Amino acid sequence: MGDVVVIQFATLDGVVSDPDGRAGTDHGGWAFRYGPGPISDDKFRLGERMEQGVQLYGRRTWEHFARLWPDRDGDWARLMNAVPKRVATRTGVDVTAWSNSAAITGDAVAWAGEERTRRDVVVVGSLSLVHALGRADLVDEYRLITFPTVAGAGERLFASGTPGDFRFTLVEPVGPTVLTVLRRAR
């Protein structure tokens, strides 16, 4: 059996929206103020979960990544391009844009619940999908790279009205940021 693992960049006040500034919000771009180090390579310490699991994306995040990753080089880029990727979409995507991608037909939350019986499901970004998985009590672990910034506005990782208890399993400095791994206390 696998886990549903959510990975996110976050600010001290819990904002996860617009880390790169491409959405044009007043609070956007906070992740890139610290250079490429905190966002490069396997800062989330996923290791085998990436090699043996599957990545799950919402359509907009997948489309953005599909423009960025196929032309990148290096060990991490090769892994990102090689792993199986699934896309939660109602409108469809051109899965040929990024290797090993496929659209999920039907309910993505139900798909994730079923898929985790076989392998890890790593959810990358995709906040509306993360919120839906959280409401369904399917997220087993959150891996957060927290930046020493208070955005003051923006969408937050933990949706209001969705309670949860967690335990810290790892807190580790990663350059100017901190990696925090939270497991659901079940």
C-alpha positions as CSV (number, residue, x, y, z in Angstrom):
1,M,0.0,0.0,0.0
2,G,1.2,3.5,-0.8
3,D,0.6,7.0,0.5
4,V,-0.9,10.1,-0.9
5,V,1.9,12.7,-0.5
6,V,1.4,16.4,-1.1
7,I,4.4,18.5,-1.9
8,Q,4.2,22.3,-1.7
9,F,6.2,25.5,-1.4
10,A,4.7,27.6,1.4
11,T,5.2,30.9,3.2
12,L,5.4,31.3,7.0
13,D,1.7,32.3,6.9
14,G,0.7,29.2,5.0
15,V,0.3,30.8,1.5
16,V,1.0,28.4,-1.3
17,S,-0.4,30.3,-4.3
18,D,1.7,32.1,-6.9
19,P,5.2,31.1,-5.7
20,D,6.7,31.9,-9.0
21,G,4.8,35.1,-9.7
22,R,3.3,34.0,-13.0
23,A,-0.3,34.6,-11.7
24,G,0.6,38.3,-11.4
25,T,-0.7,38.6,-7.8
26,D,0.6,41.3,-5.5
27,H,2.1,38.6,-3.2
28,G,3.5,36.4,-6.0
29,G,7.1,35.4,-6.7
30,W,8.1,34.7,-3.1
31,A,9.8,31.4,-3.9
32,F,12.3,32.9,-6.3
33,R,13.6,35.7,-3.9
34,Y,16.0,33.1,-2.5
35,G,17.6,32.0,-5.8
36,P,17.2,28.6,-7.5
37,G,18.7,26.6,-4.7
38,P,15.6,26.0,-2.6
39,I,13.5,24.9,-5.6
40,S,16.1,22.7,-7.4
41,D,16.7,19.0,-7.2
42,D,14.9,16.7,-4.7
43,K,14.5,19.2,-1.9
44,F,11.3,17.3,-0.8
45,R,13.4,14.2,-0.2
46,L,11.1,11.9,-2.2
47,G,13.7,9.4,-3.4
48,E,12.2,6.1,-4.2
49,R,8.6,7.5,-3.9
50,M,9.4,9.3,-7.2
51,E,10.9,6.2,-8.8
52,Q,8.2,3.8,-7.8
53,G,5.2,6.0,-7.5
54,V,3.1,8.2,-9.7
55,Q,2.8,12.0,-9.8
56,L,-0.7,13.6,-9.8
57,Y,-1.3,17.0,-11.1
58,G,-4.2,19.4,-11.7
59,R,-4.5,20.5,-15.3
60,R,-3.0,24.0,-14.9
61,T,0.0,22.9,-12.9
62,W,0.7,20.0,-15.4
63,E,0.4,22.4,-18.4
64,H,2.9,24.7,-16.8
65,F,5.3,21.9,-15.9
66,A,4.9,20.4,-19.4
67,R,6.3,23.6,-20.8
68,L,9.3,23.6,-18.4
69,W,10.5,20.1,-17.8
70,P,10.9,18.3,-21.1
71,D,13.8,20.4,-22.2
72,R,15.7,20.4,-18.9
73,D,18.7,18.3,-18.3
74,G,20.3,16.8,-15.1
75,D,19.5,13.9,-12.8
76,W,16.4,15.5,-11.3
77,A,15.1,16.5,-14.7
78,R,15.6,13.0,-16.1
79,L,13.6,11.6,-13.1
80,M,10.8,14.2,-13.5
81,N,10.5,13.3,-17.1
82,A,10.7,9.6,-16.6
83,V,8.1,9.1,-13.8
84,P,4.5,8.3,-14.6
85,K,2.3,11.4,-14.4
86,R,-1.5,11.6,-14.2
87,V,-3.5,14.7,-14.8
88,A,-6.9,15.5,-13.2
89,T,-8.8,17.4,-16.0
90,R,-12.3,17.9,-17.2
91,T,-11.2,19.6,-20.4
92,G,-8.4,17.2,-21.5
93,V,-4.7,17.8,-22.2
94,D,-2.2,17.0,-24.9
95,V,-0.4,14.2,-23.1
96,T,2.3,14.1,-25.7
97,A,3.6,17.4,-24.4
98,W,5.3,15.7,-21.5
99,S,6.5,12.1,-21.5
100,N,4.8,9.4,-19.5
101,S,1.6,11.5,-18.9
102,A,-2.0,10.4,-19.1
103,A,-5.3,12.1,-18.3
104,I,-7.5,10.6,-15.5
105,T,-10.9,9.8,-16.8
106,G,-13.5,10.3,-14.1
107,D,-13.1,11.4,-10.5
108,A,-9.5,12.2,-9.6
109,V,-10.1,11.8,-5.8
110,A,-11.5,8.3,-6.3
111,W,-8.6,7.5,-8.6
112,A,-6.1,8.7,-6.0
113,G,-7.8,6.6,-3.3
114,E,-7.7,3.5,-5.5
115,E,-4.2,4.1,-6.8
116,R,-2.7,4.5,-3.3
117,T,-3.6,0.8,-2.7
118,R,-0.9,0.0,-5.2
119,R,1.8,2.7,-4.9
120,D,2.6,6.2,-3.7
121,V,0.7,9.1,-5.3
122,V,2.8,12.3,-5.1
123,V,0.6,15.4,-5.7
124,V,2.5,18.3,-7.1
125,G,1.1,21.8,-6.5
126,S,-2.5,21.7,-7.7
127,L,-4.2,23.4,-4.7
128,S,-7.9,22.7,-5.6
129,L,-7.0,19.0,-6.1
130,V,-5.1,19.0,-2.8
131,H,-8.1,20.6,-1.0
132,A,-10.4,17.9,-2.5
133,L,-8.1,15.1,-1.4
134,G,-7.9,16.7,2.1
135,R,-11.7,16.9,2.4
136,A,-11.8,13.2,1.5
137,D,-9.2,12.4,4.2
138,L,-6.9,10.9,1.6
139,V,-3.7,12.9,2.3
140,D,-1.3,10.8,4.3
141,E,1.7,13.1,4.3
142,Y,2.5,16.8,3.5
143,R,6.1,17.7,2.6
144,L,6.5,21.5,2.7
145,I,9.4,23.7,1.7
146,T,8.7,26.8,3.9
147,F,10.2,30.1,2.8
148,P,11.0,32.8,5.5
149,T,8.4,35.1,4.0
150,V,5.0,36.3,5.1
151,A,2.9,36.9,1.9
152,G,0.0,38.4,3.8
153,A,-2.5,37.3,1.1
154,G,-3.2,34.4,-1.1
155,E,-4.6,30.9,-1.0
156,R,-3.5,28.7,1.9
157,L,-2.6,25.1,1.9
158,F,-5.0,24.0,4.7
159,A,-8.6,24.9,3.7
160,S,-10.7,26.4,6.4
161,G,-13.2,24.0,7.8
162,T,-11.1,20.9,7.2
163,P,-9.6,19.9,10.6
164,G,-6.7,17.5,10.9
165,D,-4.1,16.3,13.3
166,F,-0.5,15.7,12.2
167,R,2.8,14.7,13.7
168,F,6.2,16.0,12.7
169,T,8.4,13.3,11.2
170,L,11.1,15.6,9.9
171,V,12.1,19.3,10.1
172,E,15.3,20.1,8.4
173,P,17.0,23.3,7.2
174,V,17.4,23.4,3.4
175,G,19.5,26.5,2.6
176,P,17.4,29.5,3.5
177,T,14.2,27.4,3.7
178,V,13.0,24.5,5.9
179,L,11.7,21.1,4.8
180,T,8.9,19.9,7.1
181,V,7.3,16.5,6.7
182,L,3.9,16.0,8.4
183,R,2.2,12.7,8.7
184,R,-1.5,12.3,9.4
185,A,-2.2,11.1,13.0
186,R,-4.7,8.4,12.3
